[in-house]
Amino acid sequence: MSVEIRNPSEGELRKAMKAVEAAFGEEQKEEDLDRHQKAMPRDRFFVAYDGAVPVGTTASLPFELTVPGSELATGGVTWVGVLPSHRRRGILTQMMKHQLDDLHERGEPLAILWASEAAIYGRFGYGISAPTVQLDADRSRFSLRDDPGPRGAVRLIDREEAGKVLPPIYDAVRRQVPGFTSRNALLWDLYRLADPEHWRRGGGPKFYAVLEFDGEPVGYAIYRIKLDWQEGFAKSQVRVLETCATSAAAERELWRFLFGIDLVVRIQGRHDPGSPLFLMVVDPRSLMLRVTEGLWLRLVDLGAALTGRTYATDDSVGMEVRDELCPWNAGRWRIGNDVARTDDDAELELDIADLASAYLGAFDFNQLAEAQRVRELKPGTLQRASDLFRTARPPYCPEDF
């Protein structure tokens, strides 16, 4: 289907944002539209128009993404939707191609997203790059192995103080963990710290807890409580929205605090797969951890993306990369500390989406080969490539967008 894809004018933007309601079935309240309009650069918001009618949208937020050894400019893809009246007409493909071209022209070598439907984005070159874990833990069974005893102190603070105390902790961790995104003051204020009533979904207000060692902030938790009483007994849940800790000791004390909240039976929320918590507790089964695909990543400019990260060895590997949607990436590359195109024989062959799954260190090439996602052309290359891309810890992205 032929549609026009372009940036909306200032007067068209809110109508285009409202059009997404029919795609997701959720009302955009006026305060949400005000919030999104402040946060979203209009030249990064694209609308598919059927005549004068907005029938699809996609947008990207400008981020810096932590990659192994560095940070790179990255488009955080969001607002992706097509009206149910215009599905199966190729509109999404047109918008995805338009957006990737735009990010390439901006010089942003990466794109990332959270998928509302996990089956969609692989065909556009996105790969699972930072899996996440959902925690649904039984509070009554929580205890720490070889517990050294409590350390430090936790303070509950208000939103204003949280806006000053939490960002430096987040930034200290962000620089160390692949998959973390930059978060400017606007994003903190409009999203992470904001707490409109309709975001609570039956839960209570946000609480901001800061952990201090010797008076210095070393971690924080943002959470809310979903109250539930049954036959006179409290059956409430703590809904953990975000935790951030600068050390393993700080991680231990944050979870000690969260599992110590009274009148609660379960602790629920998104969890960092690189956290030591699973090995810190006596009963890891009681944490009820469930892995989901988490963050998806797209290598928009392969050369810049590969050059922009560091590698664990001095080796290099020749790869034949397929990329139908971004043909400037396709071809044979020598990958290592000196990234370049090459005419040498390839040692591995794979799709751009599968290379994205190895890029932040979530999966190694042996795992990809087991899943038939990469073909080894020279024996021994899978292990060499795995060693090359190895990272000290698994990637994780705490940011919602």
N, C-alpha and C positions, 0 to 999 in steps of 0.2 A: 504494500500500500504506500502511496506517495503522501508523505506528510512533510511539513516544514518544521525543522528543528532549529530553535534560536533562543536567545536570552529574552525573557519577558521585559517589557518596559516597567517602569516603577509602578504605574497604574495597573498593570496586568499581573504583578507578582502574587498578590494575595489570592486572586481568583485561581491562578494556577496551583497554588498551594492547597486551596480548598478542593480542587479537582481530585487530589490524591485520596480524599475521604472515600470515594467510591471504589478505589483500588484496594484500600486496606480496611474499609468498613468502620473507621474510627473518626469521630468528630474532631475537627481542628478548632479548638476554642480560640477566642480572640486574643487572649493573653499568650497562647502558644504561638499564634501567628506573629504577634509583636516580638516574641522571643526569637523565633526563627529568622524573622526579617533582619533583626539586629546582628545575628550571628553569621548569616549566609551571604557572602558576596554575590551580588546579583549576576555578575559576569561569569560566575561558576554554576549558575542555575540554568538548566536547559529544559525547554518545554517542547513537546511534540504537538503541533497544531494541525487539526483537521479543519481546514478553513480558518474560522476565528475561534474554534472550540479547542481548549486545552485537553488533550486525551492521554498525555503521558508526561512524566517528569523524571529527571535525574539531576543530581548536583554533586559537588565535591567541596569539602572543607580543606583549607590549606593546613597541613600538618608537617612537623618534622618527625620522622619515624626513627626510633633507635634500631640500628642494624648492627651486626657484629663489628665492634670496633669503631663505630661512627654513627652519624645521623644523616638522613637524606630527606629532601623535600618530597612530600607524598600527598596525593589527593585522597582524602577520606570520602569515599563514595557513599551517598545517602539519597534519600528522597526518590528512590527508584520505584516507579509504579506505572502501570498502564490500565486505563479504564476497562472494566469487564466487557464493555461494548466493542472494544477495539483489540481484544486479544487475538493471538494467532495470525497476525497480519504483518509480522516482521518489524513492528515499531520498536520493540525493546532492542533488537539487534542494531537498528539504525541509531538509536540513542547511545548504546554502548560504544559503537564505533566512533560516533561524533565526540563523545566524552574522552575516549582514549586519544584521539587526534588532538583534542584541546590540551590535555595534560602533557602530551609530547611536545606541543608547541610552547607550552609554558616552561619546559625544561624540568618537569617533575618526573623522575625515573620510575616511580612506584605509584600504585593505586592499591587501596585497601578497603575492605567493607565487611559488615556483618550481614549475613544473608537471611532474609525472612523465609526463603525456601532454599535449602541446601543444594537442590538438584539443578539450579538455574545457571550458576556462574562459571562452572567448569568449561562450558562451551565458549566462554568469552576470554579464556586464558587465565582465569583466577584459580589458584591452588590453595588448599588448606595449609596455612602457614604458622598458626599459633593456636593450637587446640586449647580449650579451656575445660575446667572441671566444675561440675555443679555439686555442691555439698548439701546434704540433707541429714544432718547428724542428730543422734539421740543424746541429748544433754546429760541424761542420768548416767551414761556409760563413759563419760569423759574423764580421763585421768592421764597424767603425763608420766612417761617412763623416766626412771632415774631423776625424778623431779628435784632440781636444786633449790626449790622454794621460790616464792615470789620475789621479783625484783622491780624496782621503780615504782611509779605511781601513775594512775590514769585520772585525767580530769575531763569532765563533760564541759564543753565550751559552747558558746552561742555561734550563730552563723557569721557574725561580724569578725569575731576572733578566729574562727575557722578559716576565713578568707585570708588571714595573715599567716597562720601557723601551718596549715596543711600544704600549701603549694611548695614550700622549700623541701619538705619531706618527700613529696611526690617527685620533684625534680632530681633529688639525690638518688632515688631508686631508678628513675627513668633512664638516667645515663648509663646504668649498668645492665639493663634487661632488654634484649631484643624484643620488639613488638610494642613497646610503650610508645605513646604518641605525646607530642608537646601539647600543653594545655595552657592557653593564655588566660589573662584575668577575666576576659569576657566569657569564656567557656566555663570557668569556675563559677562565676556569678550566675549565669543564665541557666546552667544545667546541673553541674555537680552539687552545688550548694543550694540551689533553688528547691522549693518544696511545696508546689501548689497542691491543693486538696485532691484534685482528680488524678494526680500521680500516685496517690497512696494506695489505691485499690484495696481498700478495707483495712489497711495498716494505719499505724499512728504516725506522728511527725518524725522527721529525721533527727537523729541524735549524732552529735559530732564528739568523738572521744579521742583525746590525744594522750599518748604514752610518753612519759618522760623518765630518762635516766639521769640522776643527779641534776635535775632541773632542766635538762636539754631535751627537746622533742625528738623522739627517735621512731615514732610510728603513730598511726591513727586508724580509726575505724569509723565509717559512716554506716549507720544502721537505723532500722525502724522496728517496732514491735507490733505484731498482729495479735491483738487480744482475743482470747477464746477461753470461756469458762464452761465446763460441763459438769452438771450435778454438784456444784459447789467446789470443783477443783480447777485450778488454772491449767490450761492446755495451750498456752500462747506460744508463738514462734518469734524468734529473732530473725529478721530478714537483713542479712549483711549485704550492703550495697557496694562497699569498697573497703579493702584493708591495704595498708602500705606500711612496710617495716624495713628499716635500714640494716637490720642484722637478724641472724637466727634467734638471738636472745630476745630481741624486740618482737619478732614473730610469735615466739612462745608466749610472751606476756600479753600480747593483744588477744590471742585466742583464749588464754586463761581468763581474761576479763569477760570476753563475749560468752563463754560457757559458764561464767559465774553469775550471769544476770538472773535474778529471781523470777518466779512465776512463769517459767518458760520450760517447754519440753523438747523443742527442736530448734536447731540452728541451721538456717538455710541461706544459700547465696552462691555466687560465682567465686571460684577458687583458683589460685595460681598453681598450675601443675608443677612448678619448680619449688613450691613451698616445702619446707622440711616437716610440716605438720604430720603427714602420714606416718613418718618414722619416729615422731616424737611421742605419739600417744600409745597407751597400753593396748587399746582395742581399735586398730585402724579400720576394721570392718564397720564399726559403729558410726564412722564418718559418712558412710553411704555415698561415696564419690562416684560420679557418673561423667564420663568423658563425652564432650561434644566438639564439633569441628572448630568452633571459635572464629578467629580472624582469617579472612581470605586475602590473598595478596596477588597482585598482577605486576609483572615486570614490564613496564611501559617502554623504557629505554634500556635494553639489556646491557649494552656496553657501559653506560653510566652506573647502572645498578650494581654490576659485577665489580667495577672499579671502586665503587663507593664503600665496599665492606672489606674487612680484613680476613685473612685465611690462617688456618692453624698450622700449616706446613709450608715449606718452600717449593713443594711440587707444583706441577700444572697438569691439567687434563684437557684433552681435545674433545669437544662436544658438538654434535650436530643437533641444532635446535629447530623445531618446527613452530611456526607462528603464522597462522593464516590471517588473523585479524590485524596484526601489526607487522607487515612484511619486512619492515626495516630491521627487525630482530632476527629474522630467519637466516640460517646458514651455519657455518662452521666457526667455532670459537675456541681459542686457547685460553683456559680459565685458571687463574692463579694470581700471584702478586703482580704480574704484568698481563693484563687482559687485552686481547687483540683478536681480530679475525685472522683466520689461518687457512692455508690450502693443504695443510697436512691431513693425513687420514684421521678420521674421527675415531675416538676410543669408546664413546658412549653416544647413544641417540635417544632423544626424549622430546616431549612436548613442552612448550613454555610454561604451562600450568603446573607440570610436575617439577620443573626446575624451581618454580616458586615455592613448592612445598619443602624444598631443601634449603632455600635461601637464608632463612632466619635460624635454621638449625633444628626445626621441629622433627624432621625425618632425615635419615641418611639414605644413601643411594642403594645400599643393600636392602633396606626396607622397601624402597620404591621398586626395586627389581623383583622382590618377592610378590609384590602386588601387580607385576607386569606393567609397571609404569615407565620403565627405562630398559633399554636394550644394551647389553655390554658387547662391544665389538672387539675388544682386546682383553684377554683374561687378566684378572687382577685389578682392573680399572675401577670397579665398584668400590673396593676397599680404599684405594688411593683417593678417589673422589670423596668418599665418606670422611676420611681423615682430613682432607683439605677443608671441607665445609664444617667441621666439628666446632661446636660452641661449648662454653663452660657450663651453661645451664639452658634449659628449654625456654623458648620464647613465650611471652604472655602479653596480652593487651587488655587492660582494665577499662578502657574508654568505650563508652556507648556513643554512637553517632548514626 
